Each structure stands twice: as structure tokens, then as C-alpha cells.
Amino acid sequence: MHPLASHVISVNMTDIKHNANLLFLREDQLYESMELLFFAYRDFTTECDKILSAYDFGRAHHRAIYFIARNPNISVTELLEILRITKQSLSRVLSQLVDNEYVITEQCKVDRRRRLLKITHKGSELEDKLSKIHKEILSRAFRGAGAEAVAGYRNVLLGIIDEKDHKRFKKR
């Protein structure tokens, strides 16, 4: 575990003393942290799942729309690297998004073997609707936690994600 990750976990646990050695968490504290993550993820995705189901979409559609919107002209290969789903799964998701006019694909002018993905206006509206929910949840939680906790939260997440993906956040 990343040393800073234990700092953030301890900020939200009332039974940890401020002077405790934060590098050594008890097993029950780690289990509590895992449960908090499970419950947080459940509550983070619930409202978006309801909206997506009305479109007959799931979380893979949501993630695809999100990353295509944030990375115009992303290639299918690059999207596969981010999502880490099978080509078959992505193909199904992209087919639905393209057929329903949320995403368009274009052939790359430099390398005709590459397909580039762009969000449409319709796709952008859906992505905005979903992201608004997530931004509200995060804003409320961040305001309640305070600036130091927000920085710690970021460090915890960086400690969890694959080192390969860290480069995406170093630029910011």
C-alpha cells in the first residue's frame, strides 16, 4: 500500500489517534476501508446506472462515452488500453453507441488502419448529464472533507491505480 494511502484512510476513521504510526493499519481498518470503497462505488454509480438503463446502456457504455468525450479522436486501441475490456466487449459497446448516434468513428488520415472515435452532440449531452451527477457527489464529499483530505484522496487513488496510468495525471 502506498504510504500516503494510509494517511487518507486514517483521516476518516475516528478510532485512529492523530499521533498513531500511520504506516501500520490494523486488519480491521483495512477491511473497513475496503467496505467504504465498495459502498462509495455503489453510491457513486447508482443514479447513473438508472439513467443508462433507460438507454439500454451499462457502465461500459458510460466509461466509453466519458473517455471518448475527454479524448477527442482517441483510437480504438487507446480506448481499449484505458478500459481494459476485451475487443469483443468494446466492439459491442461501440456498435451500440455508433448505431444510436452517440459516437462517430472516422478512419485516421495518417494510418488508415486506425479508427478514431469522437463524441457527437447527442453523446456529449448524455455524458454531461452523467458527469453532472458525479461532479455533484464529489463536490459535496470534497467540501465536507476539506482540502487536506482531498489531496490525500488523490494520493490514495494514485496509490491504487496501475503505475502505467500515473502518467495520465502527472501532466495535470
Residue pairs with C-beta under 8 A, 6 or more apart in sequence:
1 25
1 159
2 155
2 156
2 158
2 159
2 160
3 22
3 23
4 152
4 155
4 156
4 159
5 155
5 156
5 159
5 160
6 22
6 23
6 24
6 25
7 22
7 152
7 155
8 149
8 152
8 153
8 155
8 156
9 25
9 29
9 33
9 156
10 16
10 20
10 22
10 25
10 29
11 145
11 148
11 149
11 152
12 36
12 145
12 149
13 29
13 32
15 29
16 22
16 29
25 33
43 137
44 134
44 137
45 59
47 133
48 59
48 62
48 130
48 133
48 134
49 58
49 59
51 129
51 130
51 133
52 58
52 59
52 61
52 62
52 130
55 61
55 100
55 126
56 96
57 96
60 83
60 85
60 89
60 90
60 93
61 93
61 96
61 97
62 130
63 83
64 79
64 83
64 90
64 93
64 94
64 97
64 103
65 97
65 102
65 103
65 119
65 123
65 126
65 127
65 130
66 127
66 130
66 131
67 74
67 79
67 82
67 83
68 74
68 79
68 103
68 117
68 118
68 119
68 123
69 119
69 123
69 124
69 127
71 78
71 79
72 118
72 119
73 106
73 116
73 117
73 118
74 116
74 117
75 108
75 114
75 115
75 116
75 117
76 90
76 94
76 105
76 114
76 115
76 117
77 114
79 90
79 117
80 87
80 90
83 90
85 93
94 103
94 105
94 117
97 103
97 123
98 104
98 105
100 122
101 120
101 122
101 123
102 119
102 120
102 122
102 123
102 126
103 117
103 118
103 119
103 120
103 123
104 117
104 118
104 120
105 115
105 116
105 117
105 118
106 115
106 116
106 118
107 114
107 115
107 116
108 114
108 115
108 116
119 127
142 149
142 150
142 153
145 153
158 166
158 169
